[in-house]
Amino acid sequence: MERLHQEVVMVSGANRGIGGAIARHLHDAGYRMSLGVRDPKARDRMKDSFDPDRCLIAPYEAGDRQSPADWVAATIDRFGRLDAMVNAAGILRTHDFRDEDETALDQMWEINVKGPMRLMRAAYPHLKERGAGRIVNLASLAGLRAVGNSSGYAMSKFAVVALTDSARQTGWSDGVRATAICPGYVNTDMVAEVQIPAKADMIQPDEIARVVKMVIEMPNNASIARIPINCRNEPLY
Ligand SMILES: NC(=O)c1ccc[n+]([C@@H]2O[C@H](COP(=O)([O-])OP(=O)(O)OC[C@H]3O[C@@H](n4cnc5c(N)ncnc54)[C@H](OP(=O)(O)O)[C@@H]3O)[C@@H](O)[C@H]2O)c1
């Protein structure tokens, strides 16, 4: 461990995938962590691998309107401060604009967009209080350009980029900096069925975690708005 940090970081979707890698990386770097996980069994499993003296493992269900405020309140109750929020929880469903059934689109809007928005709303006063609060949202390359026929996921990720840009504008004078991380394929369960690129050629979750740590640690006068990350040669926009 580099050193113990006073700073407190919230990470959603912290039990697996990208959120899991970020949680592990920041924990091992000495941060105080508040980890949002919806599944009680997963929360239980995580207890042994995170230092209980500086980690809170709390319920977070993005589909529940009250859950974001409850998790932020539990974080403040435990640590008395909040320095950074990382929104990693998200879902990928197939919805094309020609599909009449909009259920999948509504789910992605709720989990990918409204969940982070509600968390940011609850967290904002505490981030502002620090004078150097950080919001890091897992968007996607799909939030920068739409390819293929999954307009629903792209729409949700464009919205995450818009939400992040907006928070950046709103938060600037309060010292709050917001960053949208926009990776291509990352080797997690989310893309388990993708054959090309091969898993080993995808971005590995630990690499995203390293980027998130850097973003959190950048000073107020060197902020990064968006970070596209590619695993192959492809157009950005
Ligand atoms: N993998 C990629 O290629 C890729 C690329 C670009 C961007 N992203 C984005 O990166 C983020 C993380 O993706 P990932 O690849 O790590 O996905 P993942 O492996 O499928 O993990 C998703 C995480 O989100 C949580 N989650 C899902 N629905 C939730 C809900 N209703 N409430 C609270 N938590 C919920 C999951 O919890 P459970 O374990 O309980 O299901 C899990 O912790 C997502 O926003 C995704 O869109 C991924």
The ligand as a Gaussian input file, in Angstrom:
#p B3LYP/6-31G(d) Opt

LIG

0 1
 N      -17.555000      -4.273000     -20.302000
 C      -17.490000      -3.402000     -21.287000
 O      -17.093000      -3.741000     -22.420000
 C      -17.843000      -1.961000     -21.053000
 C      -17.406000      -1.025000     -22.000000
 C      -17.719000       0.317000     -21.822000
 C      -18.444000       0.704000     -20.714000
 N      -18.865000      -0.220000     -19.809000
 C      -19.641000       0.257000     -18.667000
 O      -18.892000       0.052000     -17.492000
 C      -19.771000      -0.163000     -16.391000
 C      -19.388000      -1.461000     -15.688000
 O      -19.572000      -2.521000     -16.625000
 P      -19.002000      -3.998000     -16.397000
 O      -18.415000      -4.418000     -17.661000
 O      -18.198000      -4.027000     -15.142000
 O      -20.379000      -4.772000     -16.179000
 P      -20.669000      -6.143000     -15.376000
 O      -19.445000      -6.963000     -15.280000
 O      -21.882000      -6.693000     -16.027000
 O      -21.015000      -5.600000     -13.910000
 C      -22.130000      -4.772000     -13.757000
 C      -22.160000      -4.256000     -12.339000
 O      -23.307000      -3.383000     -12.233000
 C      -24.134000      -3.863000     -11.164000
 N      -25.545000      -3.596000     -11.427000
 C      -26.286000      -4.020000     -12.468000
 N      -27.570000      -3.641000     -12.301000
 C      -27.616000      -2.959000     -11.137000
 C      -28.659000      -2.337000     -10.410000
 N      -29.937000      -2.358000     -10.839000
 N      -28.365000      -1.707000      -9.235000
 C      -27.088000      -1.701000      -8.765000
 N      -26.069000      -2.317000      -9.396000
 C      -26.334000      -2.927000     -10.571000
 C      -23.878000      -5.367000     -11.130000
 O      -24.331000      -5.905000      -9.911000
 P      -24.790000      -7.482000      -9.841000
 O      -23.544000      -8.280000      -9.711000
 O      -25.674000      -7.537000      -8.644000
 O      -25.528000      -7.789000     -11.114000
 C      -22.378000      -5.384000     -11.316000
 O      -21.734000      -5.052000     -10.118000
 C      -21.181000      -0.172000     -16.958000
 O      -21.761000       1.090000     -16.796000
 C      -20.952000      -0.457000     -18.433000
 O      -21.997000       0.049000     -19.234000
 C      -18.562000      -1.543000     -19.953000

